[in-house]
């Protein structure tokens, strides 16, 4: 598949997992400004998630592929765990977990990942142009954070595979699948 990004052509497509009306609108705006690209959008079926992002945050989210939600973090400069949501319902659950961690004064950060493909290891020079910058990865997932948990709408093993570049090992990185119709399932490798 062919993707045109400015003057650069790469062999990939974009998949965006939106969380709110505002992020969906920002993604649609970005989508309609492209030509010759293939995009896949995952949008919540039920309008239960409030708009959690400002227009500026929605723009940054589309540009970067992920965004730390500073308003829900607790002492992110000392974080022990980075909680990442991929999907609207998953973001709601991550925010609930964040509230519980805050009550216990456990330092943590919360990240919403719109486009997981930007955080994969590139397989070609073309993909390298689309991958998130090292600085962004370091800002969202600092080395000193002891654990990383990805909460997703899809199979956890697929997310761990896709986000291999963020995986710090079975004892420090885990994925949890949460949907509106099924019980949460944890990746078998996860020992968090």
N, C-alpha and C positions, 0 to 999 in steps of 0.2 A: 504494500500500500504506500502511496506517495503522500507526503506531507510537505506543504510549502510554508516556510517560516521566514517572512521577509524575502531575502534573496537566496536563502539557503534551502536546499531540498534534501529531505531525509526520508528514509523508509520506515515510517512508524505512524501510528495514529495516537490520538489523545483520548484518554478515558477520564472523565471527571465525575466524582461522587459528590453531589451537592447536598447541602444540609438544610438550607432554608430558602424561602422565596427569593430573598435578596441575592444569595450566592447563585441560585439558578439563573436569575436575571443577568447577573454579571457574566456568567459563563455563556449565556445565549448572546449577549452583546459581543463578547470576544469571538464566539463561533461565527457570527454573521459578518465579522470583519475579515474573515479568511476566505481563501479561494483554493480549491483543490485539496482540501484537507478532509480527513475522516475523523469524526468525533463520536464518542459514545458517552451518553449522559445517563447517570443513575440519579433519579430524582424521587424523593419520598412520595408515596401514594396518598398519604393522609397528611393534611395540613395541621400538624400538632406542634411542630417545632417553631418557637418564636424566632423572629429575626434577631440573631445574635451578633451579626456583623454590620458594621457601618459600611457605607458605600466605599470609603477608602480601604477598609479592611478587605472587603469583597474584591476590590481591584488588586490589592497586594496578594490575596489568596490565589487569584487567577494567574497572576504573573509569576509567583513563586512556587505554587503547587501545594504549599502547606503554610500554616501560620500558628504561632504560639498565641494562646488566649491569655494574655497577662492578667486580665481581670478575674480569672478563676484559679490562677496559680497561687501557691503559697511558698514564699521564699525560693523562687526559682534559681537564684544564684547559689543555693545550697541543695538543690534538688537531689533526692534519693531515687526518684522514679520519674520517668517521662511517660505520661499517659497519652496515647494517640488514638483519636477517633477517625474512622473512615466510614462516613455515612451519618444521616440525620438521627436515626434512633440510637445509633451507637454514641453519638455526641451527647445525647441526653443522659445516657448511662454513665459516660465518662465524667460529665459534670456532677452527677450524683456521687460518684466515687471521689471526685475532687473535694466535694463538700465534706465527706466523711474524713478524708485525709486532713483537711484544714481543721476540723474539730479536734483531731488528735495532734495538731501542730506538726504534721509530717511534711517536710519540704518536698515539693513536687511541681511539675509543670504539666500543662495540658496543651496538646497540639491538635489542630484539625488538619487532616490531610485530604485535600481535594483531588490531587492527582498522584497516586502512588507510583506511577511509571516514571516520574521525574526523579525518584529516589532509588531506582534500580541501578545495577551496574550496567554501564553502556556496553553494547555488543558491537558497535560500529562507530566510525567517526561521525556519521549522521546523527546517531542517538546522543553522542557526546554533546552536541550543540543544544540538546533539549534537556539534559540532566541538570538537576539543581546544583548550584555552586557549592563548593566545599565550605565556604564561609557560612552559608545558610544551614547546611547540615550540622556544622559545629555549633551554631547558635541554638538550633532546635534540639539537638541531641549531644550535649557536652559529654566529654569523656568521663568527667567526675560523677555523672549520674549512675548509680549502681544498677538500676533496672530500667528496662523499656517494655511497655505493654502496649500492644496494638489491638484495638477493638474494632472489628470489621463486620461487614454484612456478608462476607463470603467465607469460604473455607480458610481456617487459620493457617494451614500448611502452605497454601498458595501465597498468602500474604508474607509469611516468613521467607518463602523462596523469592518473591518479587523484591522484598526489602532486604535482601541478603547483605547489602552494603551497610545497613544499620544494625544488623544482628551482631550482638556482642557475646554470643554463646548461649547454650541451652539453659544455663543457670542464671542468666541475666536478662534474656529477651524471651518474651512469650507473646502469643496471639490468642485472642478470644473472639469467637464468632457469636454475634447476637443478632437475631432477627425478630420480627414481630410475630412470627408463627412458630418458632422453635426455641427450645431451651438452649442456653449458652453451651458452647462446646470449646474445649481448650485443645490446643495443638498437643499431640502426644509427647513431643519433645520437651514441652514446657514444664519446668519444675519450680516456678515462682510461687 
